Each structure stands twice: as C-alpha cells, then as structure tokens.
C-alpha cells in the first residue's frame, strides 16, 4: 500500500468516526433490508472471476453485521439468492450455492446472530435445506440480531406462498371459503409472509448504483425508506453504512401523509 492509499484510508476512518459521533441512535432503523448487488461487476472491474466476486461479497457480510451490532438494529434481511438467480449458467450457479451454504453455516456457528430463512425452501438443493435448518436450530436461543437469509427468495413468490399458506390454514381449520373471503384482510395475509412475525423493514439499502427493488420484500417495504449506494457490495465500507443511517435519520417519515 502506497502513501496516498494510506492517507486516503486514514481520512475515510476519520470521516466515519465523525459521522458516527453525530449519529442519533434513537433514529436508527430497527429492521434493515440489504440488496447486496454488484459482486460480479466488482470482480470484472478488478479482472477477477464472478465466483471471486461472490466470495468477496460473502466475506463482507460478517463485517456488515458487526456494524449493525454497534447500533440499535434488531433485524437484518440479507438477499443472498433470488428466484431469478436459478436462471444463471450452472458454472456460476453451482459455486454460488456453495458459497451461500458456507455463509449460512458460518452465521449459524458464530453465536451472535439468530438465523432465519426467508424464501421458498422447496426450490433449494437438499444440502442447502439441511444447512438452513441446522443454522436455525443452533441459533434459536440466541438473543442477538435476527438475521434473515433470503435464499430462493422472490417478492411475488413470497406473496403467492403467503396466500397459499393462508388458504391451507383455513382448510385445516375447516373454515368455509366464503367465510374466509369475508374475513381476509391485510394483517391476515401479512401473518403468512416469510417474515410474518417480524417488523417490516424501516430501511432498505441497495449497493452498486441500481435504483430499483427487483422484487425485494414487495409487501413489507410499502412504507420503507430506500438508500441507493453507488459502491459495489464487496467494497461497501462502514462509512457508507453510517451515511445510510444518517440519511435515514434525516428523513421525515410520513407514511403517505
């Protein structure tokens, strides 16, 4: 590392410390959703393979959760694999699934997080399903940040699964279809979402400069604030995280008012 890089790193750390010092912890979001975008573009820019980019993105997760633990964040939802990702070439998808499985096992073994799966488990390979169950069981007692790993996740798929779950639940209880139709409401559907027992995201962060949700938590983010960051996910820094929190705290949340 040359002198200019050292000075730049020092200035960034000093700036991050200043931003953190002015952060109002009373205004920190309780639930943060993260669209971790840009792994492949980061790798391409550095002359590396897509697999290397995915590994670098996976390594960023523990650091990010550490930043969250320093604040009042209670729930983090990490979008690791969308239903659309299954359309990727096998030479990229197979290593990606292995990397994600390693992430799940590492989170389960860490001891600081309570791991929950958000997604359609039936779409996933048996080995991934086993890793998710083991991580959930191993961390069920942990009194730390709830980390939702959105794997095999799609926003429309989630709503379809929620409606299906609601209908099956009514059937099991012997509720006539007409009576169900008369009583169904937003709260009833919400309870059957993957995150039905959790607060909706207050803040959604998307890296890489893309300014769209791409189907992420379509139902839950109706009143969320969004923060779009230009940096690719593997290069996401604590100062970027703090800027997102500062930006969130500065907004007036009106809920459509």
C-alpha positions in Angstrom: 0.0 0.0 0.0 1.5 3.3 -1.0 1.4 6.5 1.0 -1.6 8.0 -0.9 -3.7 4.9 -0.2 -2.7 5.0 3.5 -3.7 8.7 3.7 -7.0 8.1 1.9 -7.7 5.2 4.3 -6.9 7.4 7.3 -9.2 10.2 6.1 -12.1 7.8 5.5 -11.7 6.4 9.0 -11.6 9.9 10.5 -14.7 10.9 8.5 -16.5 7.7 9.5 -15.7 8.4 13.2 -17.1 11.9 12.8 -20.3 10.7 11.2 -20.7 8.0 13.9 -20.2 10.7 16.6 -23.1 12.7 15.2 -25.4 9.7 14.7 -28.7 9.8 16.7 -29.1 6.2 17.9 -32.7 6.9 18.7 -33.3 7.3 15.0 -31.5 4.1 13.9 -33.8 1.7 11.9 -34.8 -1.4 13.7 -35.0 -3.6 10.6 -32.6 -3.1 7.7 -33.0 -5.0 4.4 -30.0 -5.2 2.2 -29.8 -5.9 -1.6 -26.2 -6.9 -1.9 -25.6 -6.0 -5.5 -22.5 -5.6 -7.6 -20.4 -8.7 -6.8 -19.9 -9.6 -10.5 -19.2 -6.1 -11.6 -16.7 -5.6 -8.8 -14.9 -8.7 -9.9 -14.9 -7.7 -13.5 -13.5 -4.3 -12.6 -10.6 -6.0 -10.8 -10.0 -8.5 -13.5 -11.4 -11.4 -11.4 -14.0 -14.1 -12.0 -17.6 -13.9 -10.9 -17.0 -16.6 -8.3 -14.3 -14.5 -6.8 -16.7 -11.6 -6.6 -19.3 -13.7 -4.9 -16.7 -14.9 -2.3 -15.7 -11.3 -1.7 -19.3 -10.3 -1.2 -19.8 -13.2 1.3 -16.8 -12.1 3.3 -18.4 -8.6 3.7 -21.4 -10.0 5.5 -19.8 -10.6 8.8 -18.3 -7.2 8.8 -21.6 -5.6 8.0 -23.4 -7.4 10.8 -20.7 -6.2 13.1 -21.5 -2.6 12.2 -25.2 -3.3 12.8 -24.4 -4.8 16.3 -22.8 -1.5 17.2 -26.1 0.3 16.8 -29.7 -0.4 17.8 -30.6 -2.6 14.7 -32.6 -5.6 15.7 -33.3 -7.3 12.4 -31.3 -7.6 9.2 -32.6 -9.2 6.0 -29.8 -10.2 3.5 -30.9 -11.0 0.0 -28.4 -13.8 -0.9 -30.2 -15.6 -3.8 -33.2 -14.6 -5.8 -35.5 -17.0 -7.6 -34.3 -15.4 -10.8 -30.7 -16.4 -10.0 -31.6 -20.0 -10.8 -31.5 -19.0 -14.4 -27.8 -18.3 -14.3 -25.3 -20.6 -16.0 -24.5 -23.8 -14.0 -20.8 -22.9 -14.0 -21.7 -19.8 -11.9 -24.8 -21.1 -10.0 -23.2 -24.2 -8.5 -20.2 -22.4 -6.9 -22.6 -19.6 -5.8 -24.8 -22.1 -4.0 -21.7 -23.5 -2.3 -20.6 -20.0 -1.2 -24.1 -19.2 0.2 -24.2 -22.5 2.1 -20.8 -21.6 3.6 -22.3 -18.2 4.7 -25.3 -19.9 6.3 -23.1 -22.4 8.2 -20.8 -19.6 9.3 -23.7 -17.5 10.6 -25.1 -20.5 12.4 -21.7 -21.2 14.1 -20.9 -17.5 15.0 -23.1 -17.4 18.1 -24.0 -13.7 17.8 -26.9 -13.9 15.4 -30.3 -15.7 15.3 -30.6 -17.1 11.8 -33.9 -17.3 10.0 -34.6 -18.4 6.4 -36.8 -16.2 4.2 -37.6 -17.8 0.9 -39.1 -20.9 -0.7 -37.1 -23.8 0.8 -38.5 -26.3 -1.7 -36.6 -24.6 -4.5 -33.3 -25.2 -2.8 -31.0 -28.3 -3.0 -31.3 -30.7 -0.2 -27.9 -29.9 1.2 -28.8 -26.2 1.4 -32.1 -27.0 3.1 -30.2 -29.0 5.7 -27.7 -26.2 6.3 -30.6 -23.7 6.9 -32.4 -26.0 9.3 -29.2 -26.6 11.3 -28.4 -22.9 11.5 -31.9 -22.1 12.6 -31.9 -24.8 15.2 -28.5 -23.9 16.5 -29.3 -20.2 16.9 -32.9 -20.4 18.1 -31.9 -19.5 21.6 -29.6 -16.6 20.6 -30.6 -13.2 21.9 -28.9 -11.2 19.2 -29.8 -9.6 15.9 -32.2 -11.7 13.9 -30.6 -12.3 10.5 -33.0 -13.3 7.8 -31.1 -15.0 5.0 -33.3 -14.5 1.9 -32.3 -17.6 -0.3 -34.5 -18.8 -3.1 -36.4 -15.5 -2.5 -38.7 -13.6 -4.8 -41.2 -10.9 -3.8 -44.1 -12.2 -5.9 -43.2 -15.8 -4.9 -43.5 -14.8 -1.2 -47.0 -13.2 -1.7 -48.1 -16.3 -3.6 -46.8 -18.6 -0.9 -48.4 -16.4 1.8 -51.8 -16.7 0.1 -51.4 -20.4 -0.3 -50.4 -20.8 3.3 -53.5 -18.8 4.4 -55.8 -20.9 2.3 -54.3 -24.2 3.6 -54.5 -22.9 7.2 -58.2 -22.1 6.7 -58.8 -25.5 5.1 -57.1 -27.3 8.0 -59.3 -25.3 10.5 -62.5 -26.2 8.5 -63.2 -22.5 7.6 -65.6 -22.3 4.6 -64.2 -20.4 1.6 -66.9 -17.8 1.6 -66.3 -17.1 5.3 -62.6 -16.7 4.6 -63.3 -14.3 1.8 -65.3 -12.2 4.1 -62.6 -12.0 6.8 -59.4 -11.9 4.8 -57.5 -8.6 5.3 -54.0 -7.1 5.1 -53.0 -8.3 8.5 -54.1 -11.9 7.8 -52.0 -12.1 4.7 -49.1 -10.4 6.4 -49.0 -13.0 9.1 -48.3 -15.7 6.5 -45.3 -13.9 4.9 -41.8 -15.3 5.4 -41.2 -12.6 8.0 -44.8 -12.5 9.3 -43.7 -12.3 13.0 -41.2 -9.5 12.5 -41.4 -5.7 12.0 -41.3 -4.5 8.4 -38.0 -3.0 7.2 -37.5 0.6 8.1 -34.6 1.0 5.7 -33.6 -0.9 2.5 -30.0 -0.4 1.3 -29.1 -1.4 -2.3 -25.5 -1.2 -3.4 -24.0 -0.9 -7.0 -26.0 2.2 -8.0 -29.1 0.4 -9.3 -32.2 2.2 -8.1 -34.9 -0.5 -8.1 -36.1 -3.2 -5.6 -36.1 -6.0 -8.1 -38.9 -7.7 -6.2 -37.3 -7.5 -2.7 -39.9 -7.7 0.1 -42.6 -6.1 -2.1 -45.3 -6.3 0.6 -43.1 -5.4 3.6 -41.5 -2.3 2.1 -44.6 -0.3 1.4 -43.5 2.3 3.9 -39.8 1.7 3.9 -37.1 4.3 3.2 -34.6 3.4 0.5 -30.9 4.2 0.3 -29.1 3.6 -3.0 -25.3 3.5 -2.8 -23.0 3.7 -5.8 -20.4 1.4 -4.4 -20.4 -2.4 -5.2 -21.2 -4.6 -2.3 -17.7 -6.1 -1.8 -16.3 -2.6 -1.5 -19.1 -1.4 0.9 -17.5 0.4 3.9 -18.5 1.3 7.4 -18.7 5.0 6.3 -21.2 4.0 3.6 -23.3 2.2 6.2 -23.1 5.2 8.5 -24.1 7.6 5.7 -27.2 5.4 5.1 -28.2 5.6 8.7 -27.6 9.4 8.8 -29.7 9.8 5.6 -32.5 7.7 7.2 -32.4 9.7 10.4 -32.7 12.9 8.5 -35.9 12.0 6.7 -39.4 12.7 7.9 -41.4 9.5 7.7 -44.9 10.5 6.7 -46.5 7.1 5.8 -48.3 8.6 2.9 -49.4 11.7 4.8 
